[in-house]
Amino acid sequence: MVNVPCCQCGRKFADISSLNVHFHCSHKNCTTFVCNIACENDRLCSRRYNVYNSYRKHLILTHHIPIFAPELRAQVLSERTPDDDNTTRLAVFLDQQERDAQDDNVADECNVNVNVNVNRITSADAKDLLLDQEDVIVAKFYANPAFPRNLVTKVVNEFSNYVTSPFFEHMEKLVMSSLDSNMVEARSEIEDMFDRLRHPFDPLQTEYKRLQYFESCGHYIPPVLYPIDYREERVKSKKGVTLEMRPVPGQKIPLQPLLKNFFELPDAFEDTLANMLALQEERDWICNMVQGEIWKRKRARFSDDAIVFPINFYYDEVEPNSALGPHCEPLGCSYVHIPVLPSEWNSRLENIFLAALFDGDNRTVYGNKKTFQPVIRELVLLETEGVKLNLPERGEVTMFLAVGLILGDNKALNSICGFQEGFSAIHYCRVCTCPNNLAKKMFVEDPALLRTPVSYANDVRIDQPKVTGVKEECVFNEIPSFECPTDISLDYFHDFIEGIAHYTMVPVSKHFHQLNNMFISTLNTRLYALDLGIDGDNRPPLINLDRLLSKDKLKMTGSEMTLFIRIFGLIVYDMVPEGDPFYDLYLLLNDITSILNAKGLPKDASVILSHKMEEHHKLYVELTKEDLKPKHHLGTHYPRKLKLMGPYYLFSTIREEAKHREARMVANACMSRVNLSRTVAIKHQLNFAYRCVSKSSIRQLMTHGPCHFINLVDLETFPSFSLTLPDHIFKEPMQTVTTWATYKGTTYAPKQILVFDVDDIGLFKFAELELIIVCEEKPLFLCSALNTIGYFSGVRGYEVEHTDNVINWFAIEQEKLLDPIPLPLYQMSSGEKIVVLKYTL
């Protein structure tokens, strides 16, 4: 009989049930499962899996490992007479379990967690295993923002009632009667197991017990209520309704324990530190804020051997109710984010953490200082005391976090940092002191007008907002490393995508409609029919001609506008007169967008951006005969800020605004509006508690679609790519192929276009993805190379062609791609096949 060796410790097991229990008890955090069973010629199988269920299915179907060991059946049958009805039932049950395991569908779903062989597991092990599962189940229900907390109590109660039903009592009698009376120890342990099963969720019966339990384990970090100020409120008592002074509540999250729990998750600290060190060693390209001048100034405050990560603070208001309803009461949301997380996990919403929550109107009434004071204390502690981590690889480590930038939209940044809030103010710009009448004609930044910490301090002392644009001192100046106004970010998402881009595309579209009254209808037809591939979810809506002409509006989201700018030239190029200046204006906009979206840029990119921005603004004024808008003026500061802060994609508020969706979901699932900020804050923290309970790594394992086996040798193109295969695949050509795979946050599928190299004359080399091989813990791509004809400057893309007559397949790993983001292949109306990059490479 074949035994299954554990891939972690080498211990051997005779059945699947024993292996299940062993992995749950001894290797809970195992994420890689290798089959070490010897096959023909004493060669190990060596098949790798990322999911335990897939590994178990492989053992059952390929190596015919039984779910229960055969000696158990022999033991049961020998200890009871053939006429014993209970024995027969148990034997039938065991036989049926083994037969079901042969069925592919059942094998997928089967997940036996308890071993009936009492000699291999104790009741204490079973109880611990059940308790762990209960913790994960309850935490998972709490983590769902659309699942109200009161329903968790109902689910727990209903499940408790279910397992105390007569069916389980009958099962216990059946099992106990099937065991020999001499098996005292076994009978005692099974009785203990059934007794524990009759009391599921015992320490988690009420919400109070559940929250106390998770808090005592260190997983749940409850929000702390703090008084923003005091006000009179109605209080109902036996004597009637009276007015009493009550605190105005705000909710803050203790950031030290929160970040301690996060960085003690598997791989969180090591991956972040390795990424930051790699970024600091890069000399030619700027890819992150730690390479910018602002962070270098902040880092100099700490010793050279200190571990210091930047942390960005974000503020915005979210409307949980109907924005047009009578109860429009915004919530003020503050988040923190670590910008040096590995780029593949940086934008995940689960890695954006709640810092404070309160009623937005209370900040307006009681001021920034009272509202943000507790949060600022938390940020100061992170910078002065740091966070003490207990890491298995390093022991006790102290990590410091310094506030890098304050993020938000223009209204939020101006309001919480003490500047004039509206664009109608004389001095609306928080970066410079340029008056609004001069800003309408300013094409480049004027260094003489820039705000500095010294000039800002003078403006605060003068206390004349209409003259200086400064209403009050920025409350974040209490943070030791923070300088106002230098450390306040620009809002690329609202300034450019929803501002300058919209201001540009409206007159461009109207101009071409005036030249050709069929332009908009043709544009809509082509836009509707264009195959956008992986960008299909962000397909721009069809343009409403009446709204465009009467209201000067293009109704698009930021993501839709970004895609519209990228593909506009592809769609309309054949309808544009040669040398049309409005089309030149569009191309300048496209160039600027490509630079601002870039993940990494050369050191001199700020000079290129400055020239492009100046040309765009001048041409806009010349063609539209209009003054520059306030967001155009903010755009003049982007080139200089690029050197100070780093690439703008890190500071786009689009991901934080997506984080608001969780608050809205919680609010929509909760009918009460009493102290809504606390309800939302608790739910946010329970969501994070689930990550701690499940000990989930910040890395996301590769997931993939349906698989099938294929012998690579049978492929017609095998000779062309065989030498590019890894050695272990070349020696074992029977491989698993999938229809899609998600790896490091990016989804890949056949027919996508990948950028894998640069040729001798500087043109990018592209390849079409043909097959995805599931190779250990990552995908291996089989691609067919495309021929790059040249750069099509008129559409800002690369013209390519398929070389069907040449066998030109090759294998490449994801890490070896020039850029990991897959691209669609567009076909213009004139037949050219174009690949458009999403950003500057």
N, C-alpha and C positions, 0 to 999 in steps of 0.2 A: 504493500500500500504506500502511496506517495504521501510524504509529509510536507507541509508548507513551512519553509523557514521565514521568520520575520525579517523583513528587509532592514530593520533598525538595530535589533539586538541579536539576531541569529537563532533565537529560540524556535523550536519546531512544533507544529500543531497538526493534528490529524484531521481536523474538520474546520469548516468556515465559522461555525458558532464560536469555537474557542478563540479563533483569530479575531473575531469581532470584539469580544470582551477584552482581549489582550491589548488591542489598539486603543480602545476607549479608556482603558485604565492606565496603560503605561506610555502610550504615545499619542496623547490627545492632540498635540499641535503638529503632528506629522503632515506634511503637504506633498510628499513625493513617495510613491509606492512602486517598488521594483520587484518584478517576479524573478526569484532566484531558484526556481525549480529546474532541475537538469532535464534536458530534452534528449533528442537523438545525439549520438556520438559524445555524450556527457557534456554538451554545450549548454550553458545556462540560457534560459529563455530571455532574460534581461529586458523584457517589455516594461516600459515606464508609464505610470499614470499619475495624474494630478488629483483625481477624484477617487475616493475609496470605493464607491459603489462600482465604478468601472473596473477597478482592480479586482474586486470580488467576483464580478461577472466573468472576467477573464479566467479566474481560477476554476470557476464552476464549469464553464463551457469548453475551455481549451484543455485543462488538465484534469477535469472530472473529479475535483475535490468535493466530497460530500458535505452537506450542511451539518449533519450530525455523524459522528464516528460510527462505523458498523458495529464496533464492540458494545456500544450502548444498547443497540437493539438486541444483540445476543444476550447481554446481561439482563435486560428486562424480560425477554422471553424465557430465559432459563429459571428466573426467580418466580414466575407465575405459571399456573397450569394452562393448557391450551383452551380449557373451557371457560376460563375467566373472562367475562365480558369486558371488564375494564382494561385488561391486558391487551385484548384484541383491539380495543379502540385506540390505545396508545400506539400500538404497532402500526395500525392503519394510518394514524396521524403522522408517524415518522416516515412511512413509505410515501404518503402524499406530499410531505414536505420535499422529499428528494425528487419526486417526479415533477413537482412544480418548478423546481430550480432549473430543470432542463428547458423550460419554456422561456424564450427570449424576453417576452414582455414581463413575465413574472420576475425574472431575474433582475430586471431593471429596477423594480419597485421593492423587491425583498430587502429588508435591512434588519436582520436578526441581531438583537443587541444583548440577548440573555442566553447563556449556555445552560441547557438542561442537565449537562453532566456535572453533578454536584461535586465531583472530586476535583474540578478544575476552577471553580469559582466559589467564594464564600458569600454568605449573605451580606457581610459588611461591604464587600466589593460591589455587590448588586445595588445596595442602598446608596452608596456613593455615586454610582453610575446614574441611578434614577434621579438623585438630587441634582446632579449636574445638568441632566436633560431638562428638569423642571425649571432650573434657573434660566437656561437658554430660551426655553419656550416662552416663559413669562416676559423676559426682557425683549424678546423679538416682537411680541404683541405690543408692548409699550413703545417700541421704536417706530412703529408705523404711525406717521402723523395724522392719518385719516381715521385712525381707530381710537375712539374716546376711551379714557381711562376707566370709566364706569363699566364699559363692556368687558374689560379685562377681568373684572371681578365676576361678571356673569359667566364668562367662559370657564374660569377656574371652578366656580360652583357647579356648573353643569357637567364638567368633566369628572368632578369628584362624585357627583351623583351617578354618573355612568359606570364608573369602575366599582361601585358598591351595589350594582344590580345583581339579581339572582344568577345571571349567567356566570359571573366570576366566582360566586359561591359554589356553583355546581362544578366549575372547572377545578377549584381547590379540592373538593371532595374526590373528584375523578383522579387527580394526580396523586393525592395522598393514599387513596386505596390501591393505586397501581404500584406503590412502593412496598417492599418487604418490611415487616414490623421490626426486623433486626437492624435495619438501616436507621439507627437512632439519630446519628449526627445529621445525616442527609435529610431526614424528615424534619428535624428541628430547624435546619437552615431554610428549607422550603416553606415551612410555616412562617418563619420570620419574613421571608420575601413576600408572601401573600398578605401578611399583616401590614407590611409597608405599602403594598399596592392598594390596600383598602383605605389608606390615608394619604392620597397624593397631595402635593402642594401643602403639606402640613405646616411648614413654617411660613407659607406664602398665602394664607387663606384670606387675609384682608389687605386693603391697600396700605394701611398703616404698617402692617408687618412686612409687606413687600418692600416698601421704601426704606424702612429701618434696616431690613436685611441687606439690601444692596448698598446702602450707605455704610453699614458696618464692614462690609467686604471691601470698601474703597472704590467700588465701581460707580456708584451714583453720587455725584457732587451736587447737592441741592442748591438752587438759587438762594441768595441771601437778600432779604428785604431790607432796604435802607430808606430813611425818610428824606425826601427831597426838600420838603418844608412842611408846614402845618397850616390847616385851614379848617373852617367850620363845616361840619357835616351833620346831616340829620341822623339822629339816633332814636330808635323806637324802643320804648320801655313801657312798663305798667302804668307809669304816670302820664304817658302820651309821647308825643314827638318833641324832642328838644334838640338844640344845636350845641354841639361839643367840638372842641379842637381835636382833630385827628391828623395823623401823619399822611402826607401825600406819598404814596408808595412808588418805589422804583426797585427793580430787581437787578442784582449784579451777580456775576459768576466768579467764584474764587479761581483766579487764573493759575496760580502756582500748582495746586493739586490737579487741575484740569490738564495742564501741559505735562505734568509729571506722568499722569496716566497715559497720555498720548505717546510721549517719547519712550515709554517703557513697553509699548506694544511691539510685537516682533518686527524687526528691521527698521523701525521708525528713526531711531537715533543714528544708527550706523549709516543708513542710506542718505540721510540728510547731511550728516557731517562729510561723508565722502563726496557728495555733490557740491557742497560749498567749497571744499578744498580744491576740487577740480576746476571750479569756476575762478577761484582766486589765482590759479596757476596760468589761466588763459591770458595771453598778452595781446593778441592781434584782434580779437573779436570781443565785443561787449554783449553778454547774453543774460545778465542778471544785475540787480541793483547792487550786489556786493562788489561789483566792478566799477561802480559809479563813485563820483567824488563825495556825495553826501554820506554814503556808508563808510568810506575811508576816514572821514572826519570823526564819525561816531566810534569806529573800531579803535581809533587811536587812544580813546579814553580808557581802554582796558589793557591789561598786561598781554604780552605776546603769546603766552602759553594758555590764556583763558579761552574757553569755548564760548563764542558769542554768536548767536543767531539773530537776524533781524526779524521783527514782527511788525506788521502793518495794521493800523487801526482804521476801521471803516464805520461811517455813520450814514444812515438814511432813514426816511420815514416810510412805513408801509401801511396801506389802508386795508384793514381786515374786513371792513363792512363795504357796502356799496358806496363807491366814490361819489355818486350822485344822490344818495339817500339822505334822509334827515339826520341820521346818526353817523356822520362821517367823522370818525375819531381816530386819527393815525396813531400807530405805535412807533416809537423811536427805537430803532434797532442798531446796536453796536456790535460789530464782529471784529475778530482778530484773525490774522492769516500769516502763515510762515512762508515767505516768498522763495526760500532756498530749498523747499522740498523738491525731490526729483521731478523734472518737468512732466513726466507721464502721470504723476499723481497730484500735481500742483493745483489743478483746476477742479478737482473733485469736491462736491459740495460738503461731503462728510469731513473734509479737512479745513473747512471754514468754521470757526468756533464762535458761539455767542458769548459776548462779554457783558452786555447790559441790555435791559429792556424796560421801557417806561411809556407812559402816555405822552405822545409827541407834543400835545398842547401844554403839558406841564413844563416842558423845557422852555417854551416861549414865555410862559407866565413867570416862572421862578428863576430863569437865567441859566446860563451854561455852567457857571461855577458850582452851584448847588446840585445840578443834575449830574455832572460828570466827575465830581470830586472823588467819590468812592472808586470809580473805574481808574482814574488817574493814579490813585494810591496803589492799585493793583499793578499798573504798568511800571510804577517807580520801583516796587518790590522786585519785579522781574529783572530790572536793570541793576539794582543795588545788591540784593540778596541772591538772586538767581533761583534756580530750581535744582534740587538735589535728586539725582536719579540713582536707582539701584539696577545696574545692568549686568546680565549674566556674563558678558564678555569682558567688562571693564571694572566691575565692582561699583563703588560709589563715585559718582561724577557730578560736579556742579556745573550747570549750564546757565549762562546769562542770555537774556533776550532784551535787546534795545529797540525802541520804537524807531522804525525806519521812516515811514511816511504816514500821513493822515490822508485817507481816501474817501471819496464820496462824489456826488454830483455837485454842480456849481452852487446851487442853493444851499445844500447841506454844508459844504466846506466854508462858504462865506459866513453862514450863520453861526456855526459852532466855533469858528476861529476869530470871530469878532469883526468881520468886514461888512460893508454895505451889501445887502442881500440881492437887490434887484439890479437888472441891467439898465434900468432907467436912471440909476445914480450917476452923478458926475464922475466919480472915481469908482467904477464897479470892479476894476481888475485887482485881484489880490497879489499879482506878480509885479506889477509896476504902477506908477502913479499917473499914467497917461490919462488926461481927461477924455470924456466920451466924444467930444467934437473933433479932437485930434485923432482918436483911434479909428474914426471912420475912413481916414485916408492913410493910415500907417501900414506899410507893406512889410517892413522888417522891424525887428525889436530894437529899441533905443536903449543902449546900456546906461545912459545918464539918468533914465527914469526908473530903473529897477529898484524895487524895494530891497533893503538890506536889514539885518537885525538892528543896526544902529539907527537907520532912518525910521524903522518901524517903532523903535522905543521912543523916538522923538514924537512921532505921530500919536502914540498912546498918551504921552505927557501933554500934548497940545489939547487933546480931547475936543476936536472939532470934526465930526464925521463928514460933514458936507465938504470940507476943505481937503481932508486927508483920505477919506474912504474907510477909516478905522473907527469902529464904534466903541470897542473895548479891547483890553489885552487878552490875547489868546490864552485860554485856561490850560492848554497843554504845555505852556512854557514852564510849568512846574516840573516837568520831566527833565532830568539833568542834561540829557544829550539832545533835547529837542530845540530847534531854532525856528522861530516864525519870522518871516514867511517862507524861508528856504525849504523847509521839510513838509510843505503842503503840496500834494500831488495835483496834476492836471487831469481832467476828466475826459480821456480820449473818446470813450464810448458816446457821451452826450455832445461833446464839443465837435467831434469830427463826423462820426457815422450818422448821428441823428441831427447834426447841425450843418456843418460845411458841405457834407456830401449831398444833403437834401437841397440846400440852397443852390448847389451847382447843377444837379440833375434836372431840376424843374425847368430852368430857362433853356437848358440843352434840349430837353424833350419838346418844349414848346417851339423852339426855333426850327427843329426839323419837321414838326407838324405844319408850320407855316410854309415851309418849302414844298411839302408833299402831304396833302390831306389824308393820304392813305398810310402815312408813316406809323401812327399809333396802332391802327388796326393790324398792320403787318407785324409790328413789334409784338403785339399781344398773341397773334397766331403762332409766331415762331417761338415765343417764350413758352407758350402752352405745350407745344410739340417737342421742344428740345429735351433730349435725354440728359438729365443732370446727374445721373449716377448716384454716388454717395451723397451728393448735395441736395437730393430730392426733397428732404424734409424742410429745407429753407427756400423752396421755390418761391420767387417773388410773385405777389398777386398781379393779376392783369390790371393795367393802368385804366383808371376811370377818366375819360377825356373831359367830361363836364367838370369834375373836381379839379383836374389839372388846370383847365383854362380859367375857371371862375375863382378858385380858392388857392391856386398855386400850391397844391398838395399832392404828394405821392405817399399814399398810405401803406407804409412798410415798416416792419420791425427792423431793429439794428442788424440782425443776422441776414434778413432778406435784402436789405440795402447793400450790405457788403457783397453778397453774391451778385446782385444786380449790377454793381459797378464792375465786377470781374468779367461778366459775360456780355455786357452791353455792346461792346465792340464786335464780338463774334456775331451777334444777332443783326446789327444794323450796318455793318461795314459796307456792304454793297449798295446801300441806299444813301450813303454820305458823299456829298460832292468833294472832290479832291482839294485839299488845302483849306477846308472849312475851319475857321477859328473856333467855333463852338465845339467842334470835335477835338481840337487841340486842348481846349479847356477840360474836356472829359479825360483826355489822356494824362494831363497833369494830375487830375484828381486820382486817377487809377495808380499813378506812380507813387503819390503820397500815401495812399491807402496801403500799398504793398510794403512800403518802408515801415509804416506805423504798426502793421500786423506782424512784422518779422520777429522770429524767435531769437535771432542773433544778428548783429550788424558789425561791420568794420568800424574802426575807431573814427574814421573821417566821415561816417554816414551823416553826422549832424550838418556838415557843410553842404552835402548834396540835398538834404532835406530843406535847408534854409533857402537854397536857390529855387527848388521846386515850389516851395510855399510862396516865395516872393513872386515868381512868374504867375502862379495861379491867381493870387490876389489881384495883381495888376490886370491880368486878362479878364478877370471877373468884372472888375469895375469898368473896364473899357467896353466890354460887350453888353453888359446889362444896364449900364448907365445908372447904377445904384451905388450907394455907399456900402462900405464893409459893415457887416453885422458884428455884434460883440464877440460871437464865437470865432469869427474870422480873426479878430484881434488876439484872442487867446491862442490861436494857431501860430502866431508869430513867435511865441515863447517856446514852442515845442522843440526846435532844433537845439537850443542851449540846454533845456531840461533833459534832453536825451543823454547828454554827457554827464549830467548830475545824477540821474535816476536809473538809467538803463532803458531797455526796450519797453515800449508802452503796453505791450500785450499783458505784462504782469500787473499793470495798474488799471486795466479796464474794469469798470464796475459791473460788467455784464454777469459775472458769476455770482457776485454778492446779491445782485437783484434776483437772480435765479434762486438764491438761498431764501429770499422772502417767501417763496412759494410754500415752504414748510410752515411758516407762521400762518399763512392764509389757510392752509389745509387744517391746521389745528383749530383755528378760529371757526372755520366752517363746520367742523365736526362737533364743536362745543356750542350749545345753545345759549349758555349764560354769558353775559358780558360784564359780570362783576369781577373786578381785578383780573381782566383778561391777560395782562402782561405776565402775571404769575403763572397762569394756566399754560401759556405758550412757553415760558422759560422752563417749567418743569418738564414739559414734553420734549424740549430740545435736549435737556440733560439726560432724560431716560433713553433718548436715541443714542447718545454717546455711551451711556452705561452698557448698552447691548454690545458695542464694540469691545468694551473691557471684559464683559462676561464671556464673550465668545473668543477672546484673545486673537482677534483677526489682525493679520498683518496689514501694513499700509500698502504692500504690494498686492495687486490683484492677479490671481492665477489666470493662466490662459483658459478661456472658454471657447468652445467651438460647436459647430453644428453637427448634423448626422455624418457618420464616418463609414467608410468601406475600405476594404483591403485592395491594394493594387500592386502588381509586380512591375516595378519600374523598367525591368528589362524588356517587357512586352511593348513598351512605348516605342513608336517609330523614331522619336527624337532622342532616345537614350544615349546613342553614341556622342551626341553633341553636348550633353550636360553631365555625363557620367564622371568626368574628371573634376567637376566642380562640386560633387557631392562630398559630404563628410565621410571619413573612412568607415565609420560603423554602419552608415547607410549603404555605402558602396558594397560592403561585404554582405549585407542582409537587405537585398532590394525589395523584399515583400514589406510594404509600408502602409500605414494608415493615412488615408486622404480624406479631408473634410471639405464641406461646401463653404464654410466661412470660419473665421477665427478672430477672437478679440484678444489682443496682446498689448500690455502696457497702455490700456485705455483706448486703443485704436482698433477698429474693425476692418479686417481684410477679407476680400472675396475675389473670385476670378473675374477677369476683364477690367480690373482696376489698373491704373497706370502708376508705376513706381519710378522714382528718380534714383539711379544707382551710381552715377559717375559723371565726370566731365571729360570731354574729348580734348584733343590737342589744341583746338582753336577756341576753347572756352565755351562750347555749347554743351548743354546738359544731355546726358544719355538717359533715355527712357526705356522702360520694358513693360510689357503687358503681363499681368499675373495670370498664369494658366492653372496651376495646381498648388494646393496648400497641404504640405505633409506635416502631420502631428508628430513632431520630433522631440521626445522627452518633455521638457517643460516649456518649449517655445516652438513657433512655427518655422518651417523651412519653405521658402518660396521657389517654385519652378516657374521661370519667366521666359518669355520670348522677346528678344531685343527688337526695338523699333529703330528705324532709320530717321535720325533728326535731319530734316532738310535745311532748316535754318530758323532764325528768329524773325517772327512776323510782327514787326514793330507796330503796325496799324491796329492790332488787336491785343498787343502786349502778351503774346503767347508764342509757343514753339510749334512749327508745322512738322508733323511726323508722317511716316508711312509704314505699313506692314511690309515685311519682306517674306512673303509666303513661299517663295521658291527656294529659300535658304533655310536649312535646319540650324537655328541659332538659339536654341534653348540653353539656359544655364540655371544653376541653383544658387541662391543667396539667402543669408540669414538677415533677420530684421535689423540687427545692430549694425550691419555693414552697408545699409542703405545710406545714400547721401542725405536723404530726408525721410523720416518715417511716415509722413502723412501721404496716404494714397490720393490719387487724382483721377477725375473722370476724363474720358476722351471725347471731345466735342467735334461735331461735324458742321461746318458752315454751310450756308445755302448754296454756295458755289462749289462745294465738294471737298474743300481742304479739311484735313483732320488736324485739330489743334489741341495742344495741352497747355493749360494756363496755370501757372504757379499760384498758390494761395497767398504767398508773401515772398519777399526778397530773400534769396538764398546766397 
